[in-house]
């Protein structure tokens, strides 16, 4: 091999080694599906007239619960889970349906809802019509910081006024996990407006 060929090979080797050293971490922000389940497809329906409560684990009716485990994150990383619900919901005229997510009896997001639900609940369906019951697609994802170990995720559904029943069926539930840099605005924090 001549001198020029050796120089090209050396340069190529240096580039390959540098690329191998500076490859970004594959786990930083990568989603891992922990659970994928469905329920209420064979004619079953969850219904409730119960109103939401500011107490985690109370109010409404439980529509999903799943235990799962989180491994210890790498140094400088925060374990974050995403709890997703998608299904078909029914809301009577003038009603709203509220949903909440809890991890180990603490709200995934304890913030206030602009529709007037207690903290920790989010209004996902609002029927403006008068006199008809409407059917809607419902979809929502919550995030929560978690420690390593065993946890239980729970989703509850409630009726805004407690008179006519709200309903959920044909529902899918997903739990995903990731690791994000600790103490940043990106590890399940309140976003800027």
C-alpha positions as CSV (number, residue, x, y, z in Angstrom):
1,X,0.0,0.0,0.0
2,X,1.4,3.4,-0.9
3,X,1.7,6.4,1.4
4,X,-1.6,8.0,0.2
5,X,-3.5,4.7,0.8
6,X,-2.1,4.4,4.3
7,X,-3.1,8.0,5.1
8,X,-6.7,7.4,3.9
9,X,-6.9,4.2,6.0
10,X,-5.5,5.9,9.1
11,X,-8.0,8.8,8.7
12,X,-10.9,6.4,8.2
13,X,-9.8,4.4,11.3
14,X,-9.6,7.6,13.4
15,X,-13.1,8.7,12.2
16,X,-14.6,5.3,13.0
17,X,-13.0,5.3,16.5
18,X,-14.2,8.9,17.2
19,X,-17.7,8.0,16.0
20,X,-17.8,5.0,18.4
21,X,-16.7,7.1,21.3
22,X,-19.1,10.0,20.8
23,X,-22.3,8.1,19.9
24,X,-25.1,9.5,22.1
25,X,-26.6,7.3,24.8
26,X,-29.3,5.1,23.3
27,X,-31.4,5.0,26.6
28,X,-31.7,8.7,27.1
29,X,-35.3,9.4,26.3
30,X,-36.0,6.0,24.7
31,X,-39.6,4.8,25.4
32,X,-40.0,1.3,26.7
33,X,-43.5,-0.2,26.7
34,X,-44.2,-1.7,30.1
35,X,-47.8,-2.7,29.5
36,X,-50.4,-2.7,26.7
37,X,-53.9,-3.9,27.7
38,X,-57.5,-3.5,26.5
39,X,-60.8,-4.0,28.2
40,X,-64.6,-3.5,27.7
41,X,-64.7,-4.9,24.1
42,X,-67.2,-7.7,24.7
43,X,-70.2,-5.7,25.6
44,X,-68.9,-4.4,29.0
45,X,-69.2,-0.7,29.9
46,X,-67.9,1.3,32.8
47,X,-70.5,3.8,34.0
48,X,-70.7,6.2,36.9
49,X,-72.7,9.1,38.2
50,X,-70.1,9.6,41.0
51,X,-68.4,13.0,41.1
52,X,-64.6,13.6,41.3
53,X,-62.8,14.0,44.6
54,X,-59.7,16.0,45.5
55,X,-58.5,12.9,47.4
56,X,-56.4,10.5,45.2
57,X,-58.1,7.2,44.8
58,X,-61.5,8.5,45.6
59,X,-64.4,9.9,43.5
60,X,-65.8,8.5,40.3
61,X,-65.1,4.8,39.5
62,X,-61.9,3.0,38.8
63,X,-61.7,2.0,35.1
64,X,-58.1,0.6,35.1
65,X,-55.4,-0.5,37.5
66,X,-52.0,-2.1,36.8
67,X,-49.0,-2.9,38.9
68,X,-45.6,-2.5,37.2
69,X,-41.9,-2.3,38.1
70,X,-39.3,0.4,37.2
71,X,-35.6,-0.4,37.1
72,X,-33.0,2.0,38.7
73,X,-32.1,4.7,36.2
74,X,-28.6,5.6,35.3
75,X,-26.8,8.2,37.3
76,X,-28.1,11.7,36.7
77,X,-31.3,10.3,35.1
78,X,-34.9,10.5,36.4
79,X,-37.4,7.6,35.7
80,X,-40.6,8.9,34.1
81,X,-43.7,6.9,33.2
82,X,-46.4,7.8,30.7
83,X,-49.9,6.4,31.3
84,X,-52.1,6.5,28.2
85,X,-55.8,5.8,27.9
86,X,-57.8,5.6,24.6
87,X,-61.4,4.5,24.2
88,X,-65.0,5.4,23.5
89,X,-66.9,7.6,25.9
90,X,-70.5,8.6,26.3
91,X,-71.7,11.9,27.8
92,X,-75.3,13.0,28.4
93,X,-76.4,16.4,27.3
94,X,-74.9,19.2,29.3
95,X,-72.5,16.8,31.1
96,X,-68.8,16.5,31.3
97,X,-66.7,13.5,32.1
98,X,-63.5,13.8,34.2
99,X,-60.6,11.4,34.4
100,X,-57.7,11.1,36.8
101,X,-54.5,9.1,37.0
102,X,-52.8,8.0,40.2
103,X,-49.4,6.3,40.8
104,X,-49.3,4.7,44.2
105,X,-52.2,6.8,45.4
106,X,-50.8,10.2,44.3
107,X,-52.2,12.1,41.3
108,X,-50.0,11.9,38.2
109,X,-50.7,15.6,37.7
110,X,-52.2,17.4,40.7
111,X,-52.9,20.6,38.8
112,X,-56.2,22.4,38.4
113,X,-58.5,21.8,35.5
114,X,-60.0,24.9,33.9
115,X,-63.5,23.2,33.7
116,X,-63.8,23.2,37.5
117,X,-62.8,19.7,38.4
118,X,-60.9,19.2,41.7
119,X,-57.1,19.2,41.4
120,X,-55.8,16.0,39.8
121,X,-58.8,15.5,37.4
122,X,-59.0,16.5,33.8
123,X,-62.2,17.2,31.8
124,X,-61.9,15.2,28.5
125,X,-65.5,15.2,27.2
126,X,-68.0,18.0,27.2
127,X,-71.4,17.7,25.6
128,X,-72.8,21.1,24.6
129,X,-75.9,19.7,23.0
130,X,-79.4,19.9,24.6
131,X,-81.3,16.7,24.9
132,X,-79.0,14.2,23.2
133,X,-76.4,11.8,24.6
134,X,-73.3,12.0,22.5
135,X,-70.5,9.4,21.9
136,X,-66.9,10.6,21.7
137,X,-63.4,9.2,21.2
138,X,-61.4,9.9,24.4
139,X,-57.6,9.9,24.5
140,X,-55.2,11.2,27.2
141,X,-51.6,10.7,28.4
142,X,-50.3,11.6,31.8
143,X,-46.7,11.7,32.9
144,X,-45.2,11.1,36.4
145,X,-41.8,10.9,37.9
146,X,-41.3,7.6,39.7
147,X,-38.6,6.0,41.9
148,X,-37.2,2.5,41.1
149,X,-39.3,-0.4,42.3
150,X,-42.9,-1.6,42.2
151,X,-45.8,0.8,41.5
152,X,-49.5,0.7,40.7
153,X,-51.1,3.0,38.1
154,X,-54.9,3.6,38.5
155,X,-57.3,5.6,36.2
156,X,-60.6,6.8,37.5
157,X,-63.6,8.3,35.6
158,X,-66.2,10.7,37.1
159,X,-69.3,12.6,36.2
160,X,-69.2,16.4,36.5
161,X,-72.6,16.9,38.1
162,X,-73.5,13.4,39.4
163,X,-76.9,13.2,37.8
164,X,-76.6,11.3,34.5
165,X,-74.1,8.5,34.0
166,X,-70.9,9.0,31.9
167,X,-69.5,5.8,30.3
168,X,-66.3,4.3,28.8
169,X,-65.9,1.2,26.7
170,X,-63.6,-0.2,23.9
171,X,-60.6,1.1,26.0
172,X,-56.9,0.6,25.6
173,X,-54.4,1.4,28.3
174,X,-50.6,1.7,27.9
175,X,-47.8,2.2,30.4
176,X,-44.4,3.4,29.0
177,X,-41.2,4.4,30.8
178,X,-38.1,6.4,30.0
179,X,-35.2,8.0,31.6
180,X,-34.6,11.8,31.3
181,X,-32.0,14.1,32.7
182,X,-32.7,14.9,36.3
183,X,-33.8,18.4,37.3
184,X,-34.5,19.7,33.9
185,X,-37.6,21.3,32.4
186,X,-38.1,18.1,30.4
187,X,-38.5,15.4,33.0
188,X,-42.3,15.7,33.5
189,X,-42.4,19.3,34.6
190,X,-44.9,22.1,34.1
191,X,-44.1,23.5,30.6
192,X,-43.7,27.2,29.8
193,X,-46.7,29.1,28.4
